[in-house]
């Protein structure tokens, strides 16, 4: 029974990580060259630390990657929710003519990411949900995804 519960938890954690990877990949398609290279180097160094069994270094580096993925996905989710409730936010009437105004709803996404991603990261690290195998696979998929996106969008 305990083995089934652990497998079920690993599957759920894997699905959550897959969702985080998809959201991060979507945002990476809009990045410029240098941030993509930084993400690639971070992923390669993190994966190397997993391969060479540097536990402390891999934990710190994976926390950075996971924090970035959480921030990006919370930012995208919050922007989607705000855009759903306020779809015509940037249009205004001036002298009976519709003009496009400044959109400041992205601030909600920044605040949600800054507040919630460290909290989620903290609770993930103190929980019993951690699995080195899943973290290694997620890091490898992160590197592969970043390489593919870099090749497609920068070359």
C-alpha positions as CSV (number, residue, x, y, z in Angstrom):
1,X,0.0,0.0,0.0
2,X,2.8,2.4,0.9
3,X,4.5,1.7,-2.5
4,X,1.3,2.5,-4.4
5,X,0.9,5.8,-2.5
6,X,4.5,6.8,-3.2
7,X,4.1,6.0,-6.9
8,X,0.8,8.0,-7.1
9,X,2.5,11.0,-5.4
10,X,5.4,10.7,-7.9
11,X,3.0,10.6,-10.8
12,X,1.2,13.7,-9.5
13,X,4.5,15.6,-8.9
14,X,5.6,14.6,-12.4
15,X,2.4,15.9,-14.0
16,X,2.8,19.2,-12.1
17,X,6.4,19.5,-13.3
18,X,5.3,18.7,-16.9
19,X,2.9,21.6,-16.7
20,X,5.6,23.9,-15.3
21,X,7.9,22.8,-18.2
22,X,5.2,23.6,-20.8
23,X,4.5,27.1,-19.4
24,X,8.2,27.8,-19.2
25,X,8.7,26.7,-22.7
26,X,5.9,28.9,-23.9
27,X,7.5,31.9,-22.3
28,X,11.0,31.0,-23.5
29,X,9.8,31.3,-27.1
30,X,9.5,35.1,-26.4
31,X,12.9,35.5,-24.9
32,X,15.9,37.1,-26.6
33,X,19.2,35.3,-27.2
34,X,21.1,35.9,-24.0
35,X,18.3,34.9,-21.5
36,X,17.9,31.7,-23.4
37,X,21.6,31.0,-23.3
38,X,21.6,31.7,-19.5
39,X,18.7,29.3,-19.0
40,X,20.5,26.7,-21.1
41,X,23.7,27.0,-19.1
42,X,21.8,26.9,-15.8
43,X,20.1,23.7,-16.9
44,X,23.3,22.1,-18.1
45,X,25.1,22.9,-14.9
46,X,22.2,21.6,-12.8
47,X,22.0,18.4,-14.8
48,X,25.7,17.9,-14.5
49,X,25.5,18.3,-10.7
50,X,22.8,15.6,-10.6
51,X,25.0,13.3,-12.8
52,X,28.1,13.8,-10.6
53,X,26.0,13.4,-7.4
54,X,26.8,16.8,-5.9
55,X,23.7,16.8,-3.7
56,X,23.9,20.3,-2.2
57,X,24.8,22.0,-5.5
58,X,22.1,20.2,-7.4
59,X,19.5,21.0,-4.7
60,X,20.4,24.7,-4.9
61,X,20.5,24.9,-8.7
62,X,17.3,22.9,-9.0
63,X,15.6,25.2,-6.6
64,X,16.6,28.1,-8.8
65,X,15.2,26.4,-11.9
66,X,12.0,25.4,-10.1
67,X,11.7,28.9,-8.7
68,X,12.0,30.4,-12.2
69,X,9.4,27.9,-13.6
70,X,7.0,28.6,-10.7
71,X,7.4,32.4,-11.2
72,X,6.9,32.1,-15.0
73,X,3.8,29.9,-14.7
74,X,2.2,32.0,-11.9
75,X,2.8,35.1,-14.0
76,X,1.2,33.6,-17.0
77,X,-1.7,32.1,-15.1
78,X,-2.4,35.4,-13.2
79,X,-2.3,37.4,-16.5
80,X,-4.7,34.9,-18.1
81,X,-7.1,35.3,-15.1
82,X,-6.9,39.1,-15.1
83,X,-7.4,39.2,-18.9
84,X,-10.4,36.9,-18.6
85,X,-12.1,39.3,-16.1
86,X,-11.0,42.5,-18.0
87,X,-10.7,41.7,-21.7
88,X,-10.9,45.3,-23.0
89,X,-8.7,46.8,-20.4
90,X,-6.5,48.9,-22.6
91,X,-9.2,50.5,-24.8
92,X,-10.7,53.8,-23.8
93,X,-12.8,56.5,-25.4
94,X,-11.4,60.0,-25.9
95,X,-13.5,62.5,-27.8
96,X,-15.8,59.7,-29.0
97,X,-12.8,57.9,-30.6
98,X,-11.5,54.5,-29.3
99,X,-7.8,54.7,-28.3
100,X,-5.5,52.1,-27.0
101,X,-4.2,52.9,-23.6
102,X,-1.5,51.6,-21.4
103,X,-2.0,48.1,-20.0
104,X,-0.8,47.8,-16.4
105,X,-2.5,44.5,-15.5
106,X,0.9,42.7,-15.8
107,X,1.7,44.0,-12.3
108,X,-0.7,41.5,-10.9
109,X,1.3,38.7,-12.5
110,X,4.5,40.0,-11.1
111,X,3.1,40.3,-7.6
112,X,1.6,36.8,-7.7
113,X,4.9,35.3,-8.9
114,X,7.0,37.2,-6.3
115,X,4.8,36.2,-3.4
116,X,3.6,32.7,-4.3
117,X,6.7,31.1,-6.0
118,X,8.9,31.3,-2.9
119,X,6.1,30.0,-0.7
120,X,5.4,27.0,-3.0
121,X,9.2,26.4,-3.3
122,X,9.5,26.4,0.5
123,X,6.6,24.0,1.0
124,X,8.0,21.7,-1.8
125,X,11.4,21.5,0.0
126,X,10.0,20.7,3.4
127,X,7.5,18.2,2.1
128,X,8.1,14.5,1.5
129,X,7.3,15.0,-2.2
130,X,10.9,15.3,-3.4
131,X,12.4,12.6,-5.6
132,X,15.9,12.9,-7.0
133,X,15.0,10.8,-10.0
134,X,12.1,13.1,-10.9
135,X,14.2,16.2,-10.4
136,X,16.9,14.8,-12.6
137,X,14.4,13.9,-15.3
138,X,12.8,17.4,-15.1
139,X,16.2,19.0,-15.4
140,X,17.1,16.9,-18.4
141,X,13.7,17.8,-20.0
142,X,14.3,21.4,-19.2
143,X,17.7,21.3,-21.0
144,X,16.2,19.5,-24.0
145,X,13.3,21.9,-24.2
146,X,15.6,24.9,-24.0
147,X,17.9,23.6,-26.7
148,X,15.0,22.9,-29.0
149,X,13.5,26.3,-28.4
150,X,16.8,28.0,-28.9
151,X,17.4,26.2,-32.2
152,X,14.0,26.9,-33.5
153,X,13.7,30.5,-32.5
154,X,17.3,31.8,-32.6
155,X,18.9,30.0,-35.6
